Amino acid sequence: MAATTSWRMIRALIVSFLLTLLMLAGLTFLLYKFRLPESQITVGIYAVYIISCLAGGFLAGKAMKTKRFLWGLMAGILYFLFLFAMSALQDQGILSDLPHILTVLGICAVSGMVGGMAS
């Protein structure tokens, strides 16, 4: 049963990251085509986090059937942890921007939980 639960969560996270990839490609195109200011790019990146975590939480909650909001929350937190790990590998001074890190954690966790509740 644990293998099935793990696979369901991994599948939800894979879908979240594929969705992230597609949306970031679209955001990159918009940046290139319209020369968007940094403030709009930041809003776009937050929107990508929200939509991806909503989708991941929705899929996790749908797959698990019980305690959907907790599985959605877990999906959002795991999504954030993966992003954080990848960022930490790229930049050694990542902890200097703690308010931004906590904001992104909150966005991912809440979005995943809402997605789980909506499932």
Secondary structure per residue as TSV (DSSP state, phi and psi in degrees):
chain	resnum	aa	ss	phi	psi
A	1	M	-	360.0	-37.5
A	2	A	H	-63.8	-36.3
A	3	A	H	-65.6	-38.6
A	4	T	H	-66.1	-43.1
A	5	T	H	-62.7	-44.6
A	6	S	H	-62.5	-44.0
A	7	W	H	-63.6	-39.7
A	8	R	H	-62.2	-42.5
A	9	M	H	-67.6	-41.9
A	10	I	H	-61.7	-41.3
A	11	R	H	-62.2	-42.2
A	12	A	H	-63.5	-40.4
A	13	L	H	-69.1	-37.6
A	14	I	H	-61.9	-43.8
A	15	V	H	-62.5	-41.2
A	16	S	H	-59.4	-44.4
A	17	F	H	-73.2	-33.2
A	18	L	H	-65.7	-41.1
A	19	L	H	-63.0	-41.0
A	20	T	H	-59.9	-45.6
A	21	L	H	-58.2	-46.5
A	22	L	H	-64.8	-44.5
A	23	M	H	-69.2	-36.4
A	24	L	H	-68.0	-34.3
A	25	A	H	-63.8	-42.2
A	26	G	H	-64.4	-41.2
A	27	L	H	-64.5	-38.4
A	28	T	H	-62.9	-42.1
A	29	F	H	-61.7	-44.7
A	30	L	H	-62.7	-39.4
A	31	L	H	-61.2	-45.7
A	32	Y	H	-66.4	-46.0
A	33	K	H	-72.9	-41.5
A	34	F	H	-111.6	1.0
A	35	R	-	49.0	58.6
A	36	L	-	-64.9	145.2
A	37	P	-	-72.2	162.0
A	38	E	H	-59.6	-35.2
A	39	S	H	-63.4	-38.1
A	40	Q	H	-72.4	-32.7
A	41	I	H	-66.5	-41.7
A	42	T	H	-61.5	-43.9
A	43	V	H	-61.8	-41.2
A	44	G	H	-62.8	-40.4
A	45	I	H	-67.1	-41.7
A	46	Y	H	-62.3	-38.9
A	47	A	H	-62.8	-38.4
A	48	V	H	-62.3	-45.0
A	49	Y	H	-58.6	-47.2
A	50	I	H	-63.3	-50.0
A	51	I	H	-64.7	-42.6
A	52	S	H	-64.8	-43.1
A	53	C	H	-71.9	-34.8
A	54	L	H	-59.6	-46.4
A	55	A	H	-64.9	-44.4
A	56	G	H	-63.3	-43.1
A	57	G	H	-64.9	-39.3
A	58	F	H	-62.1	-47.9
A	59	L	H	-65.5	-40.3
A	60	A	H	-64.7	-45.2
A	61	G	H	-64.1	-40.5
A	62	K	H	-63.9	-40.2
A	63	A	H	-73.3	-33.6
A	64	M	H	-85.7	-28.0
A	65	K	-	74.6	-32.8
A	66	T	S	-122.2	153.3
A	67	K	S	49.6	47.6
A	68	R	H	-59.2	-38.9
A	69	F	H	-65.0	-34.9
A	70	L	H	-68.8	-39.8
A	71	W	H	-68.6	-36.0
A	72	G	H	-65.5	-42.6
A	73	L	H	-60.1	-43.6
A	74	M	H	-61.5	-41.8
A	75	A	H	-62.2	-43.5
A	76	G	H	-63.7	-41.8
A	77	I	H	-68.2	-41.8
A	78	L	H	-64.3	-38.9
A	79	Y	H	-58.1	-48.8
A	80	F	H	-61.0	-45.2
A	81	L	H	-61.1	-37.6
A	82	F	H	-66.0	-45.3
A	83	L	H	-60.3	-43.0
A	84	F	H	-63.4	-42.8
A	85	A	H	-63.6	-42.7
A	86	M	H	-65.6	-39.1
A	87	S	H	-67.4	-39.6
A	88	A	H	-64.6	-35.3
A	89	L	H	-67.6	-28.0
A	90	Q	H	-84.8	-34.8
A	91	D	-	-134.3	121.7
A	92	Q	T	-74.9	-23.5
A	93	G	T	-98.4	31.9
A	94	I	G	-66.0	-31.1
A	95	L	G	-72.0	-9.3
A	96	S	G	-70.6	-17.5
A	97	D	G	-108.2	52.1
A	98	L	H	-59.9	-41.4
A	99	P	H	-59.6	-39.7
A	100	H	H	-66.3	-41.2
A	101	I	H	-61.6	-45.0
A	102	L	H	-67.4	-34.1
A	103	T	H	-63.6	-46.7
A	104	V	H	-65.7	-39.8
A	105	L	H	-59.3	-46.3
A	106	G	H	-61.9	-43.7
A	107	I	H	-61.1	-47.5
A	108	C	H	-65.6	-44.5
A	109	A	H	-65.1	-47.7
A	110	V	H	-67.6	-42.4
A	111	S	H	-62.9	-42.4
A	112	G	H	-63.1	-41.1
A	113	M	H	-65.6	-42.5
A	114	V	H	-63.2	-40.4
A	115	G	H	-61.1	-41.3
A	116	G	H	-64.8	-40.2
A	117	M	H	-68.1	-31.1
A	118	A	H	-77.6	-15.5
A	119	S	-	-72.4	360.0
